Amino acid sequence: MDEAMINKMAELRFMSYQITIDGNEAHHNQIKHRADGSGTFKEVIRNINMLTEVIPDVSVILRVNYDRKTLYCIEDVIPLLTENAKKHISMDYQKVWQVKCTEEDYKQLEKVKAVFEENGLHYGRWTYNPFRYHKCYADRMGHYVVNYDGRVFKCTARDYGDDKVIGILQGDGQVDWNYNLLGKLFAHATFDNDNCLKCKAMPLCMGPCITKNIEARESGDPIPCDYNGMAYSLSTFVAEEARKRNLVV
C-alpha cells in the first residue's frame, strides 16, 4: 500500500483490514523481503499508522504469525504503533503451522498477549467464538479471495495452486465459477465427523475448516481435531471471559 491507495480505499469505504507481521524488524525482514533483499517491515508499520489516520473508523486485525523466535521479539513492535492506531487494532496470534512449540513457548505467548493488552492492543477470541456457527471467515459462502491474476480462491492460508481455483474473474466483473470444487468444499459441515459430533466443545470449536476437511477426505486421512491442537485452552478462555465481565477477580 501507499498513501494514494489508502486514500482510494477510504473513498471506496474499505473499512476492515488484516495485516500480518512476522516479528520485530529483523525477524520480519528475514521472512518478507523484496527480490533485492530489502525488508518490508517499516512500510507495514507506516501503512498501519497511516490507515488509522486516513480512515477514522477503520478496523485492523494485526496478525502475528509466530514461530519459536517471533514470540521473544514481537514486543519491539508496540512503541512503533501510534496511540491512535492502537485504538483500531485487534491482535490475532497464529502459530506457523509447520512449527512445533514447547510449553515454554506457549507460556511466552501468554506473556506477550498480556504485555500487548497492557499497551492497549487487545486480541480477538478467534479460537472460541460462541454463536459464530462457522469455523473460519473463509468458510462463509460469500467469502472469496481474488488474486492479482484474476484467479479466485477460498482460503488465504493455503498455496494458490491451480487445484484450489474456485473461479476466474472475467473482464466484465463476473466470475466463471468452478462449481465442482465449490460443491466439494460445502458438501459436508465442518463438524460432520464422529469426533466432532461426540465432543462437548463442538459448539465453540465447530471442527476443522472446509479446506482441512476436503484435504483429509480426499487423502483418506482422519479428519483433524482442531480442539486438541489449540494453544489457547478452553479453561483459559473461560477464565479470561469471566474476568472481563467482572464475575471473578
Residue pairs with C-beta under 8 A, 6 or more apart in sequence:
1 47
1 51
2 47
3 50
3 54
6 47
6 50
6 51
6 54
6 55
7 54
9 55
10 54
10 55
14 55
15 55
15 57
15 58
15 59
16 58
16 59
16 60
16 61
17 51
17 58
17 59
17 60
17 61
18 60
18 61
18 63
18 92
19 44
19 47
19 48
19 60
19 61
19 62
19 63
20 62
20 63
20 64
20 65
21 28
21 41
21 44
21 45
21 62
21 63
21 64
21 65
21 74
21 77
22 28
22 31
22 32
22 64
22 65
22 70
23 31
23 64
23 66
23 69
23 70
23 73
23 74
24 41
24 73
24 74
24 76
24 77
25 39
25 41
25 42
25 76
26 73
27 69
27 70
27 73
28 39
28 40
28 41
28 44
29 38
29 39
29 40
29 41
32 39
32 40
32 41
33 39
33 40
34 40
45 77
45 80
45 81
48 60
48 62
48 81
48 85
48 89
49 81
49 82
49 84
49 85
51 58
51 60
51 85
51 88
52 58
52 60
52 82
52 84
52 85
52 87
52 88
52 89
53 82
53 84
58 88
59 88
59 90
60 85
60 88
60 89
60 90
61 89
61 90
61 91
61 92
61 124
62 89
62 90
62 91
62 92
62 121
63 92
63 93
63 94
64 70
64 74
64 91
64 92
64 93
64 94
65 94
65 95
65 96
66 74
66 93
66 94
66 95
66 96
66 109
67 95
67 96
67 99
68 99
68 101
68 102
68 105
71 105
71 108
71 109
71 112
72 108
74 112
75 112
75 115
75 116
78 115
78 116
78 119
78 121
81 89
81 121
83 120
86 119
86 120
86 121
87 120
89 121
90 122
90 123
90 124
91 113
91 116
91 121
91 122
91 123
91 124
92 123
92 124
92 126
93 109
93 112
93 113
93 123
95 101
95 231
101 109
101 231
106 231
109 231
110 236
113 123
116 122
116 123
117 123
125 237
125 241
127 230
127 232
127 237
128 204
128 205
128 232
128 234
128 237
129 204
130 203
130 204
132 206
133 206
134 140
134 190
134 206
135 190
135 205
135 206
135 207
135 208
135 209
135 210
135 226
136 155
136 209
136 210
137 143
138 145
138 154
138 155
138 156
138 157
138 209
138 210
138 211
139 190
139 209
139 210
141 186
143 154
144 152
144 153
144 154
144 166
144 167
144 175
145 152
145 153
145 154
145 155
145 156
146 152
146 169
147 153
147 160
150 168
150 169
150 170
151 160
151 165
151 167
151 168
151 169
152 165
152 166
152 167
152 168
152 169
152 175
153 160
153 164
153 165
153 166
154 164
154 166
154 185
154 210
154 211
155 164
155 209
155 211
157 211
158 164
158 211
164 181
165 178
165 181
166 177
166 178
166 181
166 182
166 185
167 175
167 176
167 177
167 178
168 175
168 176
169 175
170 176
184 214
185 210
185 211
185 214
186 210
188 213
188 217
189 207
190 196
190 206
190 207
190 208
190 209
190 210
190 213
191 197
191 202
191 205
191 206
191 207
192 207
192 213
193 207
193 223
195 223
195 225
196 202
196 205
196 206
196 207
196 223
196 225
199 205
199 225
199 227
201 227
201 234
204 234
205 226
205 227
207 213
207 223
207 226
208 216
208 223
208 224
208 225
208 226
212 223
212 224
212 226
213 223
215 221
216 222
216 223
216 224
217 223
227 234
239 248
242 248
243 249
